[in-house]
């Protein structure tokens, strides 16, 4: 299956040099495995406990009932930078590794040996795959790296590729001791007790109403969007409390089988954590698998899918072959696009981060429905009122109004009625309902964010992710290697850890900020180049031989400029992604979350400026500072600044946003869906031609996954950036959206000038009305008069306008509120101009304050946590403390009985 982030296909395992570029961002992506239950019962030996141990344990309980959340004892972490990790020894093939494995039982199914998910002995499950070529010159580094992998306790087995003898697959397996040790270091949360659901006591009246509602729902047809519960497995861990794993308190955890206690996603995550911290060469920064992927020591590093996502048998009659097959049938196939997502299964297969992403995506998609409905309503309102719009009628009937040329020399005079189509299209987006839609979208953004907080809190509770980020915080191996010589005590854990000096941190931040500022200046320079292109080409298109382009020179200029702008945007995105990665690594963030936050901020700032700078220019600057005929403002005293279309600037803004959005979405969908499909089809076709369809079907799982397309180097980072899930960014966008909507309605739209005309200058002036009858004469009042003989020499058009009336034109009109040429102050601003300006400023202030008040009121009325969830959390915190106390007492009582049974009891034993 190809890598996809849209949910149409299960993302494939990562492959290639870009797989594990940053650890935390891809840990969950690369843990996409499925859990297989094996009938293996490990031999667990119980150690004897004497009286002193019991007494000490009871004292520990008395000190703190909630022992599960005590501070863990310090562990000698094997990920600490230490040159002693470089062990020297034989690094030949590991065919004898199986003899050193734990004896986990007999009677292992033969299918384990042939399904490509286990070692050759059929007992050790493959947790990770490394791929290299025998012809690679980086042999020494790879041998040292693999030697240190063994020193960490990982077991290894090698296989040659069936399709290419030069390719070697290194299979890695983490035994129980390694998993337990690193799960404690990484604070991996594991289940220890079944949840006790606490229900509020309701009044009898409420219970009766709920029963009646349930009976009524039973008469209704089954909701088609719900998933078939019989198809989905019962995920037991979702109904359990979890806590950071501790080997000292292992008796508290629910361990039915050591082989399946850590699911496959967790196993792969632990192995990935180890691979990020293993040395491959002498030196501080010579650690991790990422540099080896970059220099060609390894071709790929990835965990395995569990079997195929397709099956010859129907899932309804024969069930799912594995969780991957189940996810495809219930979630990733096109036929179930309308159903709810099986988020628990997604989380089980891919991990919490990807589960949260698709939860966000589903919530975002659902919340778009009301916004789309209101937007469609506003558009339909414009369609139905089009024939009744007085402004559009006057534009279409203005055959006697001649407009001044919109560019120097080659642009001709034109009738205002020639822009009739553009006036009607503008009305579809700029009508009386536009202000309502602007207010609605600002409120919608707040409601969306507040309810998502509540939804996320429920998911975090169900998945036991409360305080997950704080507990999962790990120091980056690059930071640890860089600053291993400087240590200080962590104020929270009380353990020594690497320390970055304040001066070093400030200097790195200054360099990084300078790089960001430089790249933003590059974007602004690119927008400046687009502006120059627009003012130059509008005259070129006006002199074009083709009448279609010559008569629509402004539209052609806008369209080509937007396409060029899109190409520049995509190129700068690729460039800046590399710059942002370089600057973020230069800063040396301490933890993975700090790395992600820093990288996120850089990428968002750049993409925001890159995508919206040209849009802001068209919305707020185009046509605002052009001067007037006879005294145009010019760029570098050479090029005349571009004017808006006679129907207004909103049509240019719609074209800019529409083309950019359509092209960008088309490109993204192709790269996420189309390109992987084509690449996978080509790979399958090539393998089928070389080895035949039957031989290809017998390939082991690691061979099949190696031929899949690589996932993005940053996992779901690009998808998160498209959706913007970070609260700070979302809240900032919400505030900025209110401001921009206010300016678009007040400055770009003609809403305010029409309102001022209706109440002050129109037929209904002083009557308090603003209907269509009050807009009679608005078009003529919004146009000023210019004397053609006042044109500058370099602006004078080649045509004298005699084609309109048979004689040279004496006057032409242009959009502005200025005095006529024969007034005491020729071309000075009229009183109507100042009235419109004051009204625009007043509207911005009133609109912003009104919307911000509504936003804050909504934020206040909608709490971040639902009340029932808050009560459940408080209740269960109390129950957890009691359960931990009872569990410890139960353990001690069992050990006491065991001693008595073995005749080892003492008279002084505590009862």
C-alpha positions in Angstrom: 0.0 0.0 0.0 1.2 3.4 -0.8 1.8 6.1 1.8 -1.2 8.3 2.2 -2.3 10.8 4.8 -5.8 11.4 3.6 -7.2 8.2 4.9 -7.9 6.7 1.6 -5.1 4.2 2.1 -3.2 2.9 5.1 0.2 4.7 5.2 2.9 2.4 4.2 6.1 1.8 6.1 8.8 4.4 5.6 11.7 3.6 3.4 14.8 5.5 2.1 16.9 8.2 3.4 14.1 10.4 4.6 12.5 7.9 6.9 13.6 8.8 10.4 14.6 12.4 10.1 13.3 13.4 13.5 12.6 10.9 16.1 9.4 12.0 17.8 7.6 13.0 14.6 8.0 9.5 13.1 8.1 7.3 16.1 4.4 6.6 15.9 4.4 6.6 12.1 7.0 3.9 12.0 5.3 1.7 14.6 2.6 0.7 12.1 2.4 -2.9 13.0 -0.3 -5.2 14.2 -0.5 -7.5 17.2 -0.6 -11.2 16.8 -1.6 -13.4 19.7 0.7 -16.4 20.1 0.0 -19.3 22.4 3.3 -19.0 24.3 3.5 -19.0 28.0 6.9 -17.7 29.4 8.2 -19.2 32.5 7.9 -16.5 35.2 9.8 -17.2 38.4 8.7 -15.6 41.6 11.3 -14.4 44.0 10.9 -15.0 47.8 10.4 -12.0 50.1 11.4 -12.1 53.7 9.9 -10.2 56.6 12.1 -7.1 56.3 11.1 -6.7 52.7 7.4 -6.9 53.6 7.9 -4.4 56.4 9.7 -1.9 54.1 7.0 -2.3 51.5 4.3 -1.5 54.0 6.2 1.6 55.2 6.5 2.7 51.6 2.7 2.4 51.1 2.0 4.3 54.3 4.1 7.2 53.1 2.3 7.5 49.8 -0.8 5.6 48.8 -0.5 6.6 45.2 2.8 4.7 44.8 2.4 4.5 41.1 3.1 8.1 40.5 6.1 8.3 42.9 9.4 9.4 41.6 11.1 6.5 39.8 14.5 5.4 40.9 17.4 6.6 38.8 18.3 4.2 36.0 21.6 3.9 34.3 20.4 4.8 30.8 22.1 3.0 28.0 21.4 6.0 25.7 23.9 8.2 27.6 26.8 9.3 25.5 29.7 7.1 26.4 32.6 6.0 24.4 32.6 2.6 26.2 29.6 1.7 24.0 31.9 1.0 21.2 32.4 -2.8 21.6 34.8 -4.7 19.4 33.9 -8.2 18.3 32.8 -10.5 15.5 30.0 -9.0 13.3 29.2 -11.9 11.1 25.8 -13.2 10.3 23.6 -14.0 13.3 22.4 -17.4 12.4 23.3 -18.6 15.9 21.2 -15.9 17.6 18.3 -18.2 18.1 20.2 -20.4 20.4 20.6 -17.4 22.8 16.9 -16.6 22.9 14.6 -17.2 25.8 12.8 -20.5 25.8 9.3 -19.3 25.3 7.5 -22.5 24.7 7.1 -25.2 22.2 4.6 -26.0 19.5 5.0 -22.7 17.6 2.8 -22.6 14.6 4.6 -23.3 11.3 2.9 -20.3 9.7 5.1 -18.0 11.8 8.1 -19.2 9.9 6.6 -18.5 6.5 4.6 -15.3 7.0 7.7 -13.1 7.1 7.0 -11.6 10.5 9.3 -13.7 12.6 12.9 -14.9 12.7 13.7 -18.2 11.1 12.9 -20.0 14.4 9.3 -18.8 14.2 9.4 -17.5 17.8 11.1 -14.1 17.7 8.9 -11.5 16.2 10.6 -8.9 13.9 10.3 -5.5 15.5 12.4 -3.5 12.9 14.1 -3.9 9.6 17.4 -2.3 8.4 18.3 -2.6 4.7 21.8 -2.2 3.2 23.7 -3.1 0.1 26.8 -5.3 0.3 28.5 -3.1 -2.3 28.2 0.0 0.0 31.6 1.4 0.9 30.4 2.4 4.4 31.1 -1.1 5.8 33.1 -0.1 8.9 30.5 2.3 10.2 27.7 -0.2 9.7 29.6 -3.0 11.4 30.3 -0.8 14.5 26.6 0.3 14.5 25.4 -3.3 14.4 27.9 -4.4 17.1 26.6 -1.7 19.4 23.0 -2.7 18.6 23.8 -6.2 20.0 25.4 -4.6 23.0 22.1 -2.9 23.7 20.5 -6.4 23.9 18.7 -6.4 20.5 18.8 -9.7 18.6 19.7 -9.8 14.9 19.2 -12.0 11.9 20.1 -11.3 8.3 18.5 -12.4 5.0 19.4 -11.8 1.4 16.8 -10.3 -0.9 15.0 -12.6 -3.3 15.0 -10.0 -6.0 18.5 -8.5 -5.7 21.5 -10.4 -4.2 23.2 -7.2 -3.3 20.5 -6.2 -0.8 20.6 -7.5 2.7 17.8 -7.3 5.2 18.7 -7.0 8.9 15.9 -8.2 11.1 15.9 -6.9 14.7 14.1 -8.3 17.7 13.8 -6.8 21.2 13.6 -9.4 24.0 11.6 -8.9 27.1 14.5 -7.6 29.2 15.3 -4.8 26.6 11.6 -3.9 26.2 11.2 -3.6 30.0 14.3 -1.6 30.5 13.6 0.9 27.8 9.9 1.1 28.5 10.9 2.4 32.0 13.4 4.8 30.6 10.9 6.2 28.0 8.0 6.3 30.6 5.8 4.1 28.3 2.3 3.9 29.8 1.0 0.4 30.2 -2.4 -1.0 31.5 -2.6 -2.0 35.2 -6.3 -2.1 36.1 -9.7 -2.3 34.5 -11.6 1.0 34.5 -14.5 1.5 36.8 -17.1 3.7 35.2 -18.8 6.0 37.6 -22.3 7.0 36.7 -24.2 10.0 38.1 -27.3 9.2 40.0 -30.2 10.7 38.1 -33.8 11.5 39.1 -36.5 9.1 38.3 -38.0 11.6 35.9 -34.8 11.9 33.9 -34.5 8.1 33.8 -38.0 7.8 32.4 -37.3 10.4 29.7 -34.1 8.6 28.7 -36.0 5.3 28.4 -38.6 6.9 26.2 -35.9 8.5 24.0 -34.1 5.1 23.7 -37.4 3.4 22.8 -38.0 6.0 20.1 -34.5 5.6 18.7 -35.2 1.9 18.4 -38.0 2.6 15.9 -35.7 4.7 13.7 -33.6 3.1 11.0 -30.0 2.3 11.9 -27.5 5.1 11.3 -25.6 4.3 8.1 -22.5 6.2 9.3 -22.0 3.9 12.3 -19.5 1.1 12.0 -20.4 -2.5 12.4 -19.4 -3.4 16.0 -19.3 -7.1 15.2 -16.5 -6.5 12.7 -14.3 -4.4 15.1 -12.3 -6.2 17.7 -12.6 -5.6 21.4 -9.6 -3.5 22.3 -9.2 -4.3 26.0 -6.5 -1.7 26.7 -9.0 1.1 26.1 -10.9 0.1 29.3 -7.8 0.0 31.5 -6.0 2.6 33.6 -2.4 3.0 32.5 0.7 4.3 34.2 4.4 4.6 33.3 6.0 1.2 33.3 8.2 0.2 36.2 10.1 -3.0 36.6 10.1 -2.6 40.3 6.3 -2.5 40.4 5.8 -5.0 37.5 3.3 -7.0 39.7 0.8 -4.1 39.4 0.5 -4.4 35.6 -1.8 -6.7 33.7 0.6 -9.2 32.1 -1.2 -12.2 30.6 1.6 -13.0 28.2 5.0 -11.3 28.0 5.2 -11.7 24.3 2.0 -9.6 23.8 2.2 -7.3 26.8 3.9 -4.6 24.6 2.0 -4.3 21.4 3.8 -4.1 18.1 3.5 -0.3 17.9 5.2 0.0 21.3 7.9 -2.6 20.4 8.8 -0.8 17.2 8.9 2.6 19.0 11.3 1.2 21.6 13.6 -0.2 18.9 13.4 3.1 17.1 14.4 4.9 20.3 17.4 2.6 20.6 18.5 3.0 17.0 18.5 6.8 17.4 21.0 6.6 20.3 23.5 3.9 19.2 27.0 5.0 18.1 28.4 4.1 14.8 31.8 5.9 15.2 34.0 7.5 17.8 33.0 11.1 18.6 30.2 13.1 20.2 27.8 13.4 17.3 28.4 10.1 15.7 25.2 8.5 16.9 21.9 7.4 15.4 20.6 5.7 12.3 19.7 8.9 10.5 23.3 9.8 9.5 23.7 6.2 8.2 20.6 6.5 6.1 22.0 9.8 4.7 25.5 8.6 3.8 24.3 5.4 2.3 25.3 2.9 5.0 21.7 1.8 5.1 19.1 2.0 2.3 16.1 2.0 4.6 14.8 1.5 8.2 11.2 0.6 8.9 8.9 -1.6 11.0 6.8 -4.2 9.2 3.2 -4.3 8.2 1.5 -7.5 9.3 0.4 -9.3 6.2 -1.6 -8.0 3.2 -4.4 -5.4 3.4 -6.4 -7.4 0.9 -7.9 -10.9 1.1 -9.6 -13.2 -1.3 -12.3 -13.9 1.3 -15.0 -11.4 2.4 -14.5 -9.8 5.8 -18.2 -10.4 6.6 -18.0 -14.1 6.2 -14.4 -15.0 7.1 -13.4 -12.1 9.3 -10.3 -10.0 9.0 -6.9 -11.5 8.2 -5.2 -9.0 10.4 -5.6 -5.5 11.8 -4.2 -4.0 8.6 -6.8 -5.8 6.5 -9.5 -4.7 9.0 -8.4 -1.1 8.8 -8.5 -1.1 5.0 -12.0 -2.6 4.9 -13.5 -0.5 7.6 -11.6 2.8 7.2 -9.3 3.3 4.2 -11.4 1.9 1.3 -13.4 4.3 -0.9 -16.6 2.4 -0.2 -16.7 3.5 3.5 -16.0 7.2 3.1 -19.3 8.1 4.8 -18.7 6.1 8.0 -17.2 7.2 11.2 -13.6 6.4 11.8 -12.5 3.4 14.0 -10.2 5.7 15.9 -9.3 3.1 18.6 -8.1 0.7 15.9 -6.2 3.5 14.2 -4.5 4.4 17.4 -3.7 0.7 18.1 -2.1 0.2 14.7 -0.3 3.5 14.2 0.1 5.1 17.6 -1.4 8.0 19.5 -0.1 10.8 17.4 -1.6 9.5 14.2 -4.8 8.6 16.0 -5.1 12.1 17.2 -4.4 13.5 13.7 -7.3 11.5 12.2 -9.5 12.4 15.1 -8.7 16.0 14.3 -9.3 15.5 10.6 -12.7 13.9 11.2 -13.7 16.7 13.5 -12.5 19.4 11.2 -14.3 17.8 8.2 -17.5 17.6 10.2 -17.3 21.2 11.4 -16.8 22.4 7.8 -20.4 21.3 6.9 -22.1 24.3 8.7 -19.5 26.7 7.3 -20.0 25.3 3.8 -23.8 25.5 4.2 -23.7 29.1 5.2 -21.3 30.0 2.4 -23.5 28.2 -0.1 -26.5 30.2 1.3 -24.6 33.5 0.8 -23.7 32.5 -2.7 -27.3 31.5 -3.6 -28.5 34.7 -2.1 -26.3 36.6 -4.5 -27.6 34.5 -7.4 -31.3 35.1 -6.5 -30.8 38.9 -6.0 -28.6 39.3 -9.1 -31.5 40.6 -11.4 -32.6 43.0 -8.6 -29.2 44.5 -8.0 -29.4 48.2 -8.9 -25.6 48.6 -9.2 -25.2 45.8 -11.7 -28.1 47.1 -13.7 -26.5 50.6 -13.9 -23.1 49.1 -14.9 -24.7 47.0 -17.7 -26.8 50.0 -19.0 -23.9 52.5 -18.8 -23.2 52.5 -22.6 -22.5 56.3 -22.5 -19.9 56.2 -19.8 -16.4 55.9 -21.2 -13.7 54.8 -18.8 -10.1 56.0 -18.8 -7.4 53.5 -19.9 -6.1 51.3 -17.1 -2.5 51.3 -18.4 -0.1 53.6 -20.4 -0.4 54.1 -24.1 -1.6 50.7 -25.4 -4.7 50.3 -23.2 -7.8 51.8 -25.0 -10.7 53.7 -23.7 -13.6 51.4 -22.8 -17.3 51.6 -22.1 -18.3 50.9 -18.5 -21.0 48.5 -19.9 -18.2 46.2 -21.2 -17.6 45.2 -17.6 -21.2 44.0 -17.1 -20.2 40.3 -16.7 -17.6 41.2 -14.0 -20.1 43.4 -12.2 -22.5 40.5 -12.0 -19.8 38.0 -10.9 -18.7 40.5 -8.2 -22.3 40.7 -6.9 -22.2 36.9 -6.2 -19.4 37.4 -3.6 -20.1 41.0 -2.6 -23.7 41.4 -1.5 -25.7 42.2 1.6 -25.0 38.8 3.1 -21.2 39.2 3.0 -21.0 40.9 6.3 -23.1 38.2 8.0 -20.8 35.6 6.5 -17.7 37.4 7.8 -19.1 37.5 11.3 -20.3 33.9 11.1 -16.8 32.6 10.1 -15.2 34.5 13.0 -17.6 33.0 15.4 -17.3 29.6 13.7 -13.6 29.6 14.2 -14.1 30.1 18.0 -16.8 27.5 18.3 -14.7 25.0 16.4 -11.7 25.5 18.5 -13.6 25.4 21.8 -15.5 22.2 21.0 -12.3 20.6 19.6 -10.7 21.2 23.0 -13.6 19.3 24.6 -13.4 16.6 22.0 -9.7 16.2 22.5 -10.0 16.1 26.2 -12.5 13.2 25.9 -10.1 11.3 23.5 -7.2 12.0 25.8 -9.1 10.6 28.7 -10.3 7.5 26.8 -6.7 6.8 25.6 -5.2 7.8 28.9 -3.2 10.6 27.4 -3.8 13.1 30.2 -0.4 14.7 30.9 1.0 12.5 28.2 3.3 15.1 26.7 4.9 15.9 30.1 5.5 12.3 30.9 6.8 11.4 27.4 9.3 14.2 27.4 12.7 12.8 26.3 16.0 14.6 25.7 17.0 14.5 22.1 20.1 12.3 21.5 21.7 15.1 19.4 21.4 17.5 22.4 22.6 14.8 24.8 25.7 14.2 22.6 26.4 17.9 22.1 26.3 18.9 25.7 27.2 15.8 27.6 30.1 17.4 29.3 28.0 20.1 31.0 25.4 18.8 33.4 23.0 20.2 36.0 20.3 18.8 38.2 16.8 18.6 36.7 14.5 20.5 39.1 11.7 18.0 38.5 13.3 14.6 38.4 16.4 15.5 40.5 18.7 13.7 38.1 21.7 15.2 36.3 21.2 15.9 32.7 23.0 17.8 29.8 22.8 21.6 30.0 23.0 24.3 27.4 24.6 27.5 28.5 22.4 30.6 28.2 24.9 32.5 26.0 25.2 29.6 23.7 21.4 29.3 23.4 21.0 33.0 22.8 23.6 33.1 20.0 22.0 30.2 18.3 18.6 31.8 18.5 19.9 35.1 17.1 21.4 33.3 14.1 18.2 31.3 13.6 16.0 34.5 13.8 18.3 36.2 11.2 17.8 33.3 8.9 14.0 33.4 9.2 14.0 37.2 8.6 16.2 36.7 5.5 13.9 34.1 4.1 10.8 36.2 4.7 12.6 39.1 2.9 13.1 36.7 0.0 9.4 36.0 -0.1 8.6 39.8 -0.1 11.1 40.3 -2.9 9.3 37.6 -4.9 6.0 39.4 -4.4 7.7 42.6 -5.5 8.7 40.8 -8.6 5.2 39.7 -9.2 4.0 43.3 -8.9 6.5 44.4 -11.5 5.3 41.6 -13.8 1.7 42.7 -13.4 2.4 46.4 -14.2 4.6 45.5 -17.2 2.5 42.8 -18.8 -0.9 44.6 -18.6 0.4 46.9 -21.4 1.9 44.0 -23.3 -1.4 42.1 -23.3 -3.3 45.3 -24.2 -1.2 45.4 -27.4 -1.6 41.7 -28.1 -2.7 40.6 -31.6 -5.4 38.2 -30.4 -8.6 40.1 -29.7 -9.6 37.8 -26.9 -6.5 38.6 -24.9 -6.4 42.2 -25.9 -9.9 42.8 -24.8 -9.3 41.0 -21.4 -5.8 42.2 -20.8 -6.4 42.7 -17.0 -7.8 39.3 -16.5 -5.0 37.7 -18.5 -2.5 39.6 -16.4 -4.1 38.5 -13.1 -4.4 34.8 -14.3 -0.8 34.5 -15.5 0.6 36.3 -12.4 -1.3 33.9 -10.1 0.1 30.9 -11.9 3.7 32.3 -11.7 3.1 33.1 -8.1 2.0 29.5 -7.4 5.2 28.1 -9.0 7.3 30.5 -6.9 5.4 29.5 -3.8 6.0 25.8 -4.4 9.7 26.3 -5.1 10.2 28.5 -2.0 8.4 25.9 0.1 11.0 23.2 -0.9 13.9 25.6 -0.3 12.6 26.9 3.1 11.9 23.4 4.4 15.6 22.7 4.1 16.5 26.1 5.6 14.0 25.6 8.5 15.5 22.1 9.2 19.0 23.5 9.2 18.1 26.4 11.5 16.1 24.2 13.9 19.0 21.7 14.3 21.4 24.7 14.7 19.3 25.8 17.7 19.9 22.4 19.4 16.4 22.1 21.1 16.5 20.1 24.3 13.5 17.8 23.7 11.6 16.5 20.8 8.6 18.7 21.6 10.8 21.8 21.7 12.3 20.7 18.3 8.8 20.3 16.8 7.6 23.6 18.2 10.6 25.4 16.8 10.3 23.8 13.4 6.5 24.3 13.4 6.9 28.0 14.1 9.4 28.5 11.3 7.4 26.6 8.8 4.2 28.3 9.7 5.6 31.8 9.6 7.2 31.2 6.2 4.2 29.4 4.7 1.9 32.1 6.0 3.9 34.8 4.4 4.6 32.8 1.3 1.0 31.9 0.6 -0.7 35.1 1.7 1.6 38.0 0.9 0.4 38.3 -2.7 -3.2 37.9 -1.5 -2.7 40.7 1.0 -1.3 42.9 -1.7 -4.4 42.4 -3.9 -6.8 42.8 -1.0 -5.4 45.9 0.6 -2.9 47.6 -1.7 -4.0 47.0 -5.3 -5.5 50.1 -6.8 -5.3 52.0 -3.4 -2.2 54.1 -4.1 -2.2 54.6 -7.9 -2.9 58.3 -7.9 -5.3 59.6 -10.6 -5.1 60.2 -14.4 -2.6 62.9 -15.1 -0.7 62.3 -11.9 -0.1 58.5 -11.6 2.2 57.1 -8.9 4.9 55.1 -10.4 7.2 52.3 -9.3 10.9 53.4 -9.4 9.5 56.4 -11.3 9.0 54.2 -14.3 6.1 51.7 -14.1 2.6 52.9 -13.4 1.0 51.0 -10.5 -1.8 48.6 -11.5 -5.4 49.7 -11.0 -8.5 47.6 -10.1 -11.0 46.5 -12.6 -13.8 49.0 -13.2 -16.1 46.6 -11.3 -13.8 46.6 -8.3 -10.9 44.8 -6.8 -12.8 41.9 -5.3 -12.9 40.0 -8.6 -9.1 40.0 -8.6 -9.0 38.8 -5.0 -11.4 35.9 -5.9 -9.2 34.9 -8.8 -6.1 35.0 -6.7 -7.5 32.9 -3.9 -9.4 30.5 -6.2 -6.5 29.7 -8.5 -4.0 29.3 -5.6 -6.3 27.1 -3.6 -7.3 24.9 -6.6 -3.7 24.4 -7.9 -2.3 23.8 -4.4 -5.0 21.3 -3.5 -4.6 19.5 -6.8 -0.8 19.3 -6.4 -1.1 18.1 -2.8 -3.6 15.4 -3.7 -1.5 14.2 -6.6 1.6 14.0 -4.5 -0.2 12.3 -1.6 -2.4 9.9 -3.7 -1.6 9.9 -7.3 2.2 9.7 -7.3 2.4 6.9 -4.7 -0.2 4.9 -6.7 1.7 5.3 -9.9 5.0 4.4 -8.2 3.6 1.3 -6.5 1.9 0.2 -9.7 5.2 0.6 -11.6 7.1 -1.3 -8.9 4.5 -4.2 -8.9 4.6 -4.3 -12.7 8.4 -4.5 -12.7 8.5 -7.3 -10.1 5.8 -9.2 -11.9 7.7 -9.0 -15.2 11.0 -10.1 -13.6 9.7 -12.8 -11.2 6.2 -13.6 -12.1 3.0 -13.1 -10.2 3.2 -16.4 -8.2 6.8 -15.7 -7.1 5.9 -12.2 -6.1 3.0 -13.4 -3.9 5.5 -15.6 -2.0 7.8 -12.8 -1.1 8.3 -12.3 2.7 6.7 -9.3 4.3 10.0 -7.3 4.6 10.5 -7.7 0.8 7.0 -6.4 0.1 7.3 -3.5 2.5 10.7 -2.5 1.1 9.1 -2.0 -2.3 6.5 0.4 -1.0 7.0 4.1 -1.4 8.7 6.0 1.4 6.7 8.1 3.9 7.4 11.8 4.3 10.6 12.5 6.3 8.6 14.4 8.9 5.7 11.9 9.2 2.4 13.7 9.4 4.0 17.1 10.0 3.0 18.5 6.6 -0.6 17.3 7.1 -0.7 18.9 10.6 0.6 22.1 9.0 -2.1 22.0 6.4 -4.8 21.5 9.0 -3.0 23.7 11.7 -3.8 21.9 14.9 -1.6 23.8 17.2 -3.7 25.8 19.7 -1.4 28.9 19.7 -1.4 29.1 15.9 -5.2 28.4 15.8 -5.9 31.2 18.2 -3.6 33.5 16.4 -5.3 32.7 13.1 -8.7 33.3 14.7 -7.7 36.8 15.8 -6.1 37.6 12.5 -9.2 36.4 10.6 -11.3 38.9 12.4 -9.0 41.7 11.5 -8.6 40.7 7.9 -12.4 40.1 7.5 -13.0 43.6 8.8 -10.6 45.1 6.4 -11.8 43.1 3.4 -15.4 44.2 4.0 -14.4 47.8 4.7 -11.6 48.3 2.2 -11.8 45.7 -0.6 -15.6 45.4 -0.8 -17.9 48.2 -1.9 -20.2 47.5 1.0 -19.3 50.7 2.9 -19.3 53.1 -0.1 -22.8 51.8 -1.0 -24.0 52.2 2.6 -22.7 55.8 2.8 -24.4 56.6 -0.5 -27.7 55.1 0.5 -27.9 57.0 3.8 -26.2 60.2 2.9 -26.2 60.9 -0.9 -28.9 58.7 -2.5 -32.6 59.2 -3.1 -33.3 58.0 0.4 -30.8 60.2 2.1 -32.1 61.2 5.6 -34.9 58.6 5.5 -33.1 55.8 7.3 -33.6 53.3 4.4 -31.0 51.4 2.4 -32.9 49.3 -0.2 -32.2 48.8 -3.9 -34.3 51.9 -4.7 -31.9 54.0 -2.6 -29.0 52.9 -4.8 -30.2 54.7 -7.9 -27.3 56.8 -9.3 -24.6 55.1 -7.2 -22.4 54.2 -10.2 -22.3 57.8 -11.5 -21.6 59.1 -8.0 -18.7 56.7 -7.5 -16.9 57.8 -10.7 -14.9 61.0 -11.2 -14.4 63.0 -14.3 -11.0 63.5 -16.1 -10.0 65.9 -18.8 -8.3 63.9 -21.5 -6.0 66.8 -22.5 -4.5 66.5 -18.9 -2.8 63.2 -19.7 0.9 62.9 -19.2 2.9 62.3 -22.4 4.0 58.8 -21.3 0.4 58.0 -20.3 -1.5 59.4 -23.3 -3.2 56.5 -25.1 -2.6 55.9 -28.8 -6.3 56.0 -29.5 -8.2 59.3 -29.1 -11.6 57.5 -28.5 -13.2 58.7 -31.7 -14.6 55.2 -32.2 -17.3 55.9 -29.5 -18.8 59.2 -30.7 -17.1 59.9 -34.0 -15.0 62.7 -32.6 -12.1 62.7 -30.1 -13.1 62.2 -26.5 -12.9 65.2 -24.2 -13.6 63.5 -20.9 -13.3 60.1 -19.4 -14.3 58.6 -16.0 -12.3 56.7 -13.4 -13.1 55.1 -9.9 -12.5 57.7 -7.2 -14.1 60.5 -5.2 -12.4 63.6 -6.7 -13.4 67.1 -7.9 -13.8 67.8 -11.6 -11.0 69.3 -13.6 -12.6 72.8 -13.6 -13.1 73.1 -9.9 -11.1 75.5 -7.7 -8.9 72.6 -6.6 -8.8 70.2 -9.6 -8.8 66.6 -8.8 -9.0 67.2 -5.0 -10.8 64.8 -2.7 -14.5 65.4 -2.3 -16.5 65.4 0.9 -17.9 62.0 0.0 -14.4 60.6 0.0 -13.9 61.6 3.7 -17.3 60.3 4.6 -16.5 56.9 3.1 -13.1 56.9 4.8 -14.6 57.7 8.2 -17.3 55.1 7.7 -14.7 52.5 6.8 -12.6 53.1 9.9 -15.7 53.2 12.1 -16.8 49.8 10.6 -13.4 48.2 11.3 -13.5 49.3 15.0 -17.1 48.3 15.6 -16.8 45.0 13.7 -13.6 44.0 15.6 -15.0 44.8 19.0 -18.3 43.2 18.4 -16.8 40.0 17.0 -14.1 39.8 19.7 -16.8 40.2 22.4 -18.8 37.4 20.9 -15.7 35.2 20.6 -14.7 35.8 24.3 -18.3 35.2 25.4 -18.4 31.9 23.6 -15.0 30.9 25.0 -16.2 31.7 28.5 -19.5 29.8 28.1 -17.9 26.6 26.7 -15.5 25.0 29.2 -12.5 23.1 27.9 -13.6 20.0 29.9 -17.1 18.6 29.9 -18.5 18.5 33.5 -19.2 14.8 33.4 -15.6 14.1 32.3 -14.2 16.3 35.1 -16.2 14.4 37.6 -15.1 11.1 36.2 -11.5 12.1 36.4 -11.7 13.2 40.0 -13.6 10.1 41.0 -11.2 7.8 39.2 -8.1 9.5 40.7 -9.5 8.5 44.1 -10.3 5.0 43.0 -6.8 4.6 41.6 -5.2 5.4 44.9 -7.3 2.8 46.7 -6.7 0.2 44.0 -2.9 0.7 44.3 -3.1 0.3 48.1 -5.3 -2.8 47.8 -3.1 -4.3 45.1 0.0 -3.9 47.2 -1.6 -5.5 50.2 -2.9 -8.4 48.1 0.6 -9.0 46.8 2.0 -9.1 50.3 -0.7 -11.4 51.5 -0.1 -13.8 48.7 3.7 -13.9 49.4 3.0 -14.5 53.0 0.7 -17.5 52.2 3.4 -18.8 49.9 5.9 -18.7 52.6 3.7 -20.4 55.1 3.0 -23.1 52.5 6.8 -23.6 52.0 7.4 -23.6 55.7 9.4 -20.4 55.8 7.1 -18.4 58.1 8.6 -16.6 61.1 7.0 -16.0 64.5 7.7 -12.3 64.3 6.0 -11.9 61.0 3.6 -8.9 60.6 0.1 -10.2 60.5 
